Amino acid sequence: MVLRIGYVREHFCSPLLQFEAEDKGSTFTLVECPSGTGQLISRLTKDEIDIAIALTDPLIAGIAKGSEAYKLVGSYVTSPLRWAVITGHKPSAYNKISDLQGSTIGISRNGSGSQTMAYVMALQQRWPTSELKFQVNNDIHGLINSVNDGTTSAFMWEWFTTKPFSDAGECRFIGQVPTPWPSWLIAAHPTRAEPAAVRTFLNNLSRHVRAFASAEARAGPSVKFVMDTFSYPETDVKEWLDAVEYPEDCSTIPWNVISDTLSVLQQAGVVAPPEGAVKRDHFVNLDIVTLV
Protein backbone atom coordinates (compact mmCIF):
# COMPACT_ATOMS: atom_id res chain seq x y z
CA MET A 1 0.00 0.00 0.00
CA VAL A 2 1.03 3.61 -0.55
CA LEU A 3 0.99 5.14 2.91
CA ARG A 4 -0.36 8.61 3.60
CA ILE A 5 2.10 10.29 5.97
CA GLY A 6 0.89 13.31 7.93
CA TYR A 7 3.59 15.77 8.93
CA VAL A 8 4.27 19.39 9.87
CA ARG A 9 6.53 21.15 7.39
CA GLU A 10 9.29 22.27 9.75
CA HIS A 11 13.06 21.87 9.83
CA PHE A 12 12.68 18.68 11.91
CA CYS A 13 11.13 16.97 8.89
CA SER A 14 14.23 17.50 6.72
CA PRO A 15 15.18 13.77 6.61
CA LEU A 16 11.58 12.95 5.71
CA LEU A 17 11.67 15.43 2.82
CA GLN A 18 14.94 13.92 1.59
CA PHE A 19 13.31 10.47 1.77
CA GLU A 20 10.31 11.76 -0.20
CA ALA A 21 12.58 13.07 -2.95
CA GLU A 22 14.10 9.59 -3.30
CA ASP A 23 10.83 7.66 -3.01
CA LYS A 24 8.92 9.81 -5.56
CA GLY A 25 5.54 8.58 -4.31
CA SER A 26 6.20 4.88 -4.84
CA THR A 27 5.59 3.85 -1.22
CA PHE A 28 4.19 6.96 0.48
CA THR A 29 2.78 10.43 -0.04
CA LEU A 30 3.07 13.38 2.33
CA VAL A 31 0.03 15.18 3.72
CA GLU A 32 0.94 18.53 5.23
CA CYS A 33 -0.77 19.44 8.53
CA PRO A 34 0.20 23.06 9.27
CA SER A 35 -1.89 23.29 12.45
CA GLY A 36 0.28 20.68 14.17
CA THR A 37 -0.35 17.56 16.19
CA GLY A 38 -4.00 18.29 16.95
CA GLN A 39 -4.67 18.33 13.20
CA LEU A 40 -2.59 15.19 12.68
CA ILE A 41 -4.63 13.30 15.28
CA SER A 42 -7.86 14.58 13.73
CA ARG A 43 -6.80 13.37 10.28
CA LEU A 44 -5.87 9.95 11.63
CA THR A 45 -9.35 9.76 13.11
CA LYS A 46 -11.04 10.84 9.86
CA ASP A 47 -9.16 8.38 7.60
CA GLU A 48 -7.24 11.16 5.88
CA ILE A 49 -3.79 9.80 6.79
CA ASP A 50 -2.36 6.43 7.87
CA ILE A 51 0.74 7.57 9.78
CA ALA A 52 1.51 10.75 11.73
CA ILE A 53 4.91 12.13 12.66
CA ALA A 54 3.88 14.23 15.61
CA LEU A 55 4.77 15.61 19.02
CA THR A 56 5.27 13.11 21.81
CA ASP A 57 3.04 14.65 24.47
CA PRO A 58 -0.24 15.11 22.56
CA LEU A 59 0.10 11.63 21.05
CA ILE A 60 0.51 10.03 24.46
CA ALA A 61 -2.19 12.23 26.01
CA GLY A 62 -4.64 11.28 23.26
CA ILE A 63 -4.19 7.57 23.87
CA ALA A 64 -4.40 8.05 27.64
CA LYS A 65 -7.71 9.86 27.13
CA GLY A 66 -9.10 6.90 25.20
CA SER A 67 -8.36 7.56 21.53
CA GLU A 68 -8.30 4.39 19.45
CA ALA A 69 -7.43 6.20 16.20
CA TYR A 70 -3.75 5.33 16.45
CA LYS A 71 -0.99 3.57 18.33
CA LEU A 72 2.69 4.44 18.60
CA VAL A 73 4.98 2.70 16.12
CA GLY A 74 8.29 4.53 16.34
CA SER A 75 10.55 7.41 17.34
CA TYR A 76 11.53 10.39 15.22
CA VAL A 77 13.42 13.00 17.30
CA THR A 78 14.99 11.98 20.61
CA SER A 79 16.04 15.42 21.90
CA PRO A 80 13.66 17.80 23.72
CA LEU A 81 11.68 20.43 21.84
CA ARG A 82 12.45 24.05 22.63
CA TRP A 83 9.15 25.91 22.95
CA ALA A 84 9.23 29.71 22.74
CA VAL A 85 6.71 31.70 24.78
CA ILE A 86 5.55 34.44 22.44
CA THR A 87 3.54 37.64 22.84
CA GLY A 88 2.64 40.65 20.69
CA HIS A 89 5.22 42.95 19.18
CA LYS A 90 4.01 46.09 20.98
CA PRO A 91 4.98 46.91 24.60
CA SER A 92 2.46 45.35 26.96
CA ALA A 93 2.00 43.93 30.44
CA TYR A 94 3.42 40.60 29.22
CA ASN A 95 7.20 40.70 29.51
CA LYS A 96 8.00 37.42 31.24
CA ILE A 97 6.31 34.08 31.76
CA SER A 98 5.06 34.93 35.26
CA ASP A 99 3.05 37.84 33.79
CA LEU A 100 0.79 35.39 31.95
CA GLN A 101 -0.98 33.91 34.97
CA GLY A 102 -4.75 34.24 34.66
CA SER A 103 -4.64 35.38 31.03
CA THR A 104 -5.94 33.64 27.89
CA ILE A 105 -3.33 31.54 26.08
CA GLY A 106 -3.57 30.99 22.33
CA ILE A 107 -3.41 27.42 21.03
CA SER A 108 -3.62 25.92 17.55
CA ARG A 109 -6.18 23.21 18.40
CA ASN A 110 -7.51 21.40 21.44
CA GLY A 111 -5.16 18.53 22.19
CA SER A 112 -2.25 20.15 20.36
CA GLY A 113 1.32 20.51 21.63
CA SER A 114 0.72 24.22 22.13
CA GLN A 115 -2.01 23.38 24.65
CA THR A 116 -0.13 20.54 26.38
CA MET A 117 2.94 22.73 26.88
CA ALA A 118 0.81 25.48 28.39
CA TYR A 119 -0.11 22.97 31.10
CA VAL A 120 3.56 22.09 31.57
CA MET A 121 4.43 25.80 31.82
CA ALA A 122 1.71 26.25 34.44
CA LEU A 123 3.05 23.28 36.40
CA GLN A 124 6.55 24.76 36.37
CA GLN A 125 5.19 28.14 37.46
CA ARG A 126 3.03 26.54 40.18
CA TRP A 127 -0.19 27.91 38.70
CA PRO A 128 -3.46 25.97 39.18
CA THR A 129 -3.85 24.16 35.87
CA SER A 130 -7.62 24.14 36.32
CA GLU A 131 -7.63 27.92 35.87
CA LEU A 132 -5.95 27.92 32.44
CA LYS A 133 -7.96 29.64 29.69
CA PHE A 134 -7.44 28.97 25.99
CA GLN A 135 -8.45 30.36 22.62
CA VAL A 136 -8.12 28.23 19.48
CA ASN A 137 -6.41 30.12 16.62
CA ASN A 138 -5.66 27.27 14.17
CA ASP A 139 -2.15 28.04 12.92
CA ILE A 140 0.92 30.21 13.42
CA HIS A 141 -0.60 33.16 11.56
CA GLY A 142 -3.79 33.06 13.61
CA LEU A 143 -1.74 32.80 16.79
CA ILE A 144 0.43 35.80 15.91
CA ASN A 145 -2.66 37.83 15.00
CA SER A 146 -4.26 36.98 18.34
CA VAL A 147 -1.35 38.22 20.47
CA ASN A 148 -1.19 41.41 18.42
CA ASP A 149 -4.93 42.19 18.56
CA GLY A 150 -4.99 41.45 22.31
CA THR A 151 -7.45 38.55 22.29
CA THR A 152 -4.72 36.34 23.79
CA SER A 153 -1.72 37.16 25.94
CA ALA A 154 0.74 34.66 24.48
CA PHE A 155 1.16 31.36 22.70
CA MET A 156 3.81 28.64 22.58
CA TRP A 157 5.49 27.31 19.43
CA GLU A 158 8.80 25.76 18.46
CA TRP A 159 11.64 28.26 18.84
CA PHE A 160 13.26 28.23 15.41
CA THR A 161 9.97 27.97 13.51
CA THR A 162 8.76 31.23 15.04
CA LYS A 163 12.12 33.05 15.27
CA PRO A 164 11.79 34.52 11.73
CA PHE A 165 8.54 36.20 12.83
CA SER A 166 10.28 37.59 15.92
CA ASP A 167 13.27 38.73 13.86
CA ALA A 168 10.83 40.55 11.54
CA GLY A 169 9.28 42.37 14.51
CA GLU A 170 5.89 40.65 14.26
CA CYS A 171 6.01 39.22 17.80
CA ARG A 172 8.24 39.02 20.89
CA PHE A 173 9.81 36.10 22.73
CA ILE A 174 9.45 36.39 26.50
CA GLY A 175 10.74 32.98 27.57
CA GLN A 176 11.14 29.35 26.70
CA VAL A 177 9.96 25.98 28.04
CA PRO A 178 11.83 22.89 26.78
CA THR A 179 9.89 19.65 26.85
CA PRO A 180 10.79 17.24 29.67
CA TRP A 181 10.64 14.39 27.12
CA PRO A 182 11.99 13.49 23.63
CA SER A 183 10.04 15.58 21.20
CA TRP A 184 8.70 13.53 18.26
CA LEU A 185 7.15 10.08 17.91
CA ILE A 186 5.51 8.22 15.04
CA ALA A 187 1.94 6.92 15.25
CA ALA A 188 -0.12 4.79 12.88
CA HIS A 189 -3.75 3.80 12.56
CA PRO A 190 -4.06 0.38 14.26
CA THR A 191 -5.76 -1.40 11.35
CA ARG A 192 -5.52 0.80 8.27
CA ALA A 193 -1.71 0.94 8.13
CA GLU A 194 -0.43 -2.52 7.13
CA PRO A 195 2.42 -3.61 9.47
CA ALA A 196 4.70 -4.71 6.61
CA ALA A 197 4.33 -1.35 4.85
CA VAL A 198 4.92 0.54 8.10
CA ARG A 199 8.04 -1.48 8.91
CA THR A 200 9.44 -0.80 5.43
CA PHE A 201 8.72 2.90 5.81
CA LEU A 202 10.41 3.04 9.23
CA ASN A 203 13.47 1.14 8.04
CA ASN A 204 13.97 3.50 5.11
CA LEU A 205 13.26 6.57 7.23
CA SER A 206 15.93 5.36 9.67
CA ARG A 207 18.44 5.31 6.85
CA HIS A 208 17.68 8.91 5.91
CA VAL A 209 17.68 10.04 9.54
CA ARG A 210 21.13 8.53 10.11
CA ALA A 211 22.48 10.17 6.95
CA PHE A 212 21.04 13.59 7.82
CA ALA A 213 22.31 13.46 11.44
CA SER A 214 25.79 12.14 10.65
CA ALA A 215 28.78 14.25 11.63
CA GLU A 216 29.72 14.70 7.99
CA ALA A 217 26.24 15.94 7.04
CA ARG A 218 25.97 18.26 10.05
CA ALA A 219 29.23 19.86 8.97
CA GLY A 220 27.79 21.02 5.65
CA PRO A 221 25.14 19.22 3.56
CA SER A 222 22.42 19.19 6.25
CA VAL A 223 23.03 22.87 7.02
CA LYS A 224 22.65 23.73 3.34
CA PHE A 225 19.51 21.60 2.95
CA VAL A 226 17.72 23.32 5.83
CA MET A 227 18.84 26.77 4.68
CA ASP A 228 17.67 26.13 1.11
CA THR A 229 14.39 24.47 2.11
CA PHE A 230 13.27 26.72 4.95
CA SER A 231 15.24 29.95 4.30
CA TYR A 232 16.65 29.98 7.82
CA PRO A 233 19.88 31.91 8.48
CA GLU A 234 22.99 29.76 8.78
CA THR A 235 23.58 30.66 12.44
CA ASP A 236 20.10 29.44 13.43
CA VAL A 237 20.46 26.20 11.44
CA LYS A 238 23.81 25.41 13.03
CA GLU A 239 22.47 26.17 16.52
CA TRP A 240 19.54 23.83 15.93
CA LEU A 241 21.68 21.05 14.44
CA ASP A 242 24.08 21.26 17.38
CA ALA A 243 21.20 20.39 19.73
CA VAL A 244 18.89 18.07 17.78
CA GLU A 245 19.21 14.28 18.08
CA TYR A 246 17.60 11.59 15.92
CA PRO A 247 17.32 7.86 16.69
CA GLU A 248 19.51 5.25 15.06
CA ASP A 249 16.40 3.12 14.52
CA CYS A 250 13.03 4.82 14.07
CA SER A 251 11.19 1.57 14.84
CA THR A 252 12.25 1.58 18.51
CA ILE A 253 10.78 3.44 21.48
CA PRO A 254 12.21 3.43 25.01
CA TRP A 255 9.32 2.46 27.29
CA ASN A 256 10.40 5.09 29.81
CA VAL A 257 9.66 7.80 27.22
CA ILE A 258 6.00 6.80 27.41
CA SER A 259 5.83 6.20 31.15
CA ASP A 260 7.81 9.33 32.13
CA THR A 261 5.85 11.57 29.75
CA LEU A 262 2.60 10.16 31.06
CA SER A 263 3.71 10.90 34.62
CA VAL A 264 4.40 14.58 33.82
CA LEU A 265 1.10 14.91 31.96
CA GLN A 266 -0.71 13.52 34.99
CA GLN A 267 1.07 15.99 37.29
CA ALA A 268 0.11 18.84 34.95
CA GLY A 269 -3.52 17.75 34.97
CA VAL A 270 -3.59 17.04 31.23
CA VAL A 271 -4.66 13.43 31.76
CA ALA A 272 -6.15 11.59 34.72
CA PRO A 273 -4.08 8.95 36.52
CA PRO A 274 -4.90 5.42 35.27
CA GLU A 275 -7.10 3.25 37.42
CA GLY A 276 -4.65 0.34 37.13
CA ALA A 277 -1.23 -0.44 35.72
CA VAL A 278 -0.34 1.18 32.39
CA LYS A 279 -0.47 -1.48 29.68
CA ARG A 280 2.17 -1.31 26.97
CA ASP A 281 -0.05 -2.63 24.20
CA HIS A 282 -2.55 0.12 24.98
CA PHE A 283 -0.04 2.67 23.69
CA VAL A 284 2.16 0.72 21.29
CA ASN A 285 1.56 -1.49 18.28
CA LEU A 286 3.84 -4.33 19.35
CA ASP A 287 3.59 -5.92 15.90
CA ILE A 288 5.68 -3.03 14.55
CA VAL A 289 7.62 -1.21 17.25
CA THR A 290 10.40 -2.55 19.47
CA LEU A 291 10.30 -1.34 23.07
CA VAL A 292 13.72 -0.88 24.64
N, C-alpha and C positions, 0 to 999 in steps of 0.2 A: 504494500500500500504506500501511497505518497502521503506522508504525514504533513499535517498543518501545524506549524510551529508558531505559537504566539510569543512575541517578544516586545521589548521596549527599545526603541532605536537610540541607544546611548553608547558611550565609549566602551562600556563593559561588554557589549555584544560584538566587539571587533572580531574575535575568533569565529563567531557564528557567521558574520558577514563574509569572512574569507572562505569558510566552508561552503556557503551558499554559492559563491562565485565558482567554486570547483564543481559543485554538484549540479548546477544549472537546472534545478527542478526535477531531477531524475528520481530522487527519493524523498524530497520534502520541499515545501513552499513556506515562505515566511509571511506571517500575518501581523502587521504592526499594530500595537496597542498603546497609543500615546498617553492614555490616562493612567497607565501603570498596572500594578498587580490586581487592584480591584476589578479592572476591566478584563484582565487575563482570566481571572476566576469566573467572571460572568460569561465569558466566551466559551470556556470549558463547559459550563453548565448548559449553554444554549446550543451545543454541538457546532460551534463555529471554528474551534481548533481542537487538536488532539493532544498537544503537548504545550506546556507553558514554561518558559524560563522566567522566573519571578522571584520576588523578595522572600526570604526565609520566613520572616515573622507572620505576614498575612497568610501565607500558605499553611503554616502550622496552626495558626489561630482558626482558619476556616475549617480544617479537619476537626479540631478540638470542639468546635461549635456544632458539628454534626454534618458538614458537607460530605456528600458521597460523589461529587462531581469529578474527583481526582484523588490520586495517591502519589506520594513522592517516589521518584524513580532515579534521582541522581543529584549530584552537586555541580555547581557551576563556578561560583567565586567563593573562596574559603577565607578571605580577609573580611574585616568588618566594613560596613558602609558608613561613609562620613556624611551625615545629614547636616545641612546648613539650616539655621533658623533665620527666616527672612521676613523683613517688614517693608513698608513703603519707602520710597526714595526721599520723601520730604521729612524734615524734622518733626518728631512726634514724641508722645509719652513712652514709646517702646524703643528702648536703647540697649536693653540687656534682657536675658531670658526671664529673670525674676519679675520684670515689668508686665509680663503676659498673664499673670495669674488672674483668673476671673474673666478674661476676655474671650472673644470668639476666634477660634483657630480655623483657618482654611484647610480643607482637605480635597483631594481629587475625587475620591469616592468612598462610600462606607466600606470598611474592610480593607482599605488600601494601606500601604506602608506609611503614607503621610499621616494617617489616623493612628495606626499602631504606635508610631514613634512619638506622637504627641502624648500618649499614655506613658511611654517610657520617660519622656522628659518630665512629666508631672511627678512620676515616681521619684526621679532623681532630685527634683525640687521640693519633695515632700508636700505636694499639693493633693487635696482629695480628688482622686480620679473621677469620682461620681459627679463632680461639679464641672467637668470639662464641657465646653460648648463648641459645636462644629458647624461649619457651613460648607456644603459641597460646591466646588467650583470647577470640576471636570478635568482640567489640564493646566499646564504651567502658565499659559496665557491668562486663563481665568483666575488662577491664583494670584498672579502679579497684579491684575486689574483690581482684585478684591482688597489687597493691602494698600493700594494707592487710592481707591475710592472710600476707604475707611469702613467697609462692611465687615472686614476681618482685621485682626491685629497683626497676624503673622501666619506663615505656613512653613512646612519643612519639606526639603527636597534635596536630592544628592548634590553635594558641594560643587563639583566641577560642571555638572549639567547646568546649574543656575548661575555660575560665576560670570559667564558672558553677559547676562542680564545685569548683574551687579556692576561689572566693569563699564557697562554702557550707561549707568546711572538710573536704571529703571527700578531698582530696588536696593535694599541695604541688608547686609549680613549683620546679625547681632549676636551670633553664637553658633555653636555646633554641638551635636549629640551623636557620637559614633554608636553604632549598634553593638550590644553586648553579645553578638553571635556572628558567625559567618554569614555573608550577606545574600547570596543567591543560591536557590535550589531549583531542581527541575521536577515538574509534576506532569502526570499523564492521566487521561481519562481511564478508569479501571477496566473498561471492556472495549471501548472503541479503538484504542491504540494497541495494535497487535504487538505482543512481547518481542517477537523476533525483529520486527521493524524498529522498535524502540531501542533494542540492544545494539542493532547495527548503527543507528543514529548516534547513540552515546559513544560507541567505540570510535567512530569517525570524528565526532566532536572532540573527544579526548586528544586525538592526534593533532587537531588544529589548535587546541588550547595549549598543548605542550610546545608546539612550534612558536606560537605567539608570545608565550611567557618565557621562552628560553633566554639565557643571558645574551646570546648573539643577537636575537631579535630585539630585545629591550635596548640594546646599544644603538639601534638605528632603524631597521625596517618597521618595527612595531610603532615607534615614535612617528615615523613618516606616515604610516597607514592612518593612525588616529588623527594626525594633523590634516591630512588630505580629505578624510571622510567627514570629520566633524568640525573642521576649521578652528580647532583649539590652538592657542599659542604653544610654542614648543616648551616653555617653562612649565606650563600647567600639565602638559602631557607627561613630561619627565617626572614631575612630582607625583602624579597619579601612578605611573608605572613603577615607581620606586616603592609604592605601598601596596599595590594590588597583588593578590596571590590567587592562582588557579589550581585546581586539583590535578594530580597526575592521571587519575582515572575518574571520569565524570559519572560512572555507574556505581560509585561507592558513596555512602553517607556514614559518618561517625554517629552512632546512636546518641552520644552525649549532645550532639548539636540539637537534636529534637528534644531530648529530655531537659536540657539546660534552658533552651529557648522557651519551652512550655512553662518552666518554673518562673522565669521572669515575667512572662505574659500573665501568669496567674497573680503574681505579686502586684502587677500594674493594674489588675482588674479587667484586663482585656478578655480573658476567658475564666470560666469557673473551674475550681479544682475538680479533678475527676472523682467519681464516687468510689472507684476501685483502682487497681493497678493499671498503668498505661500499657496498652497492648501494642506491640510493634507492628503487627499486620493491620492495625487500624490506620496507621499513618503511612506505611510503606508497602509498595507492591513487591513482595519478596520473590516474585517470579522474575524480576528484572534487576532490582538493586541489590548490592551487597552491603550489609551493615558491618561496620568495623569498630 
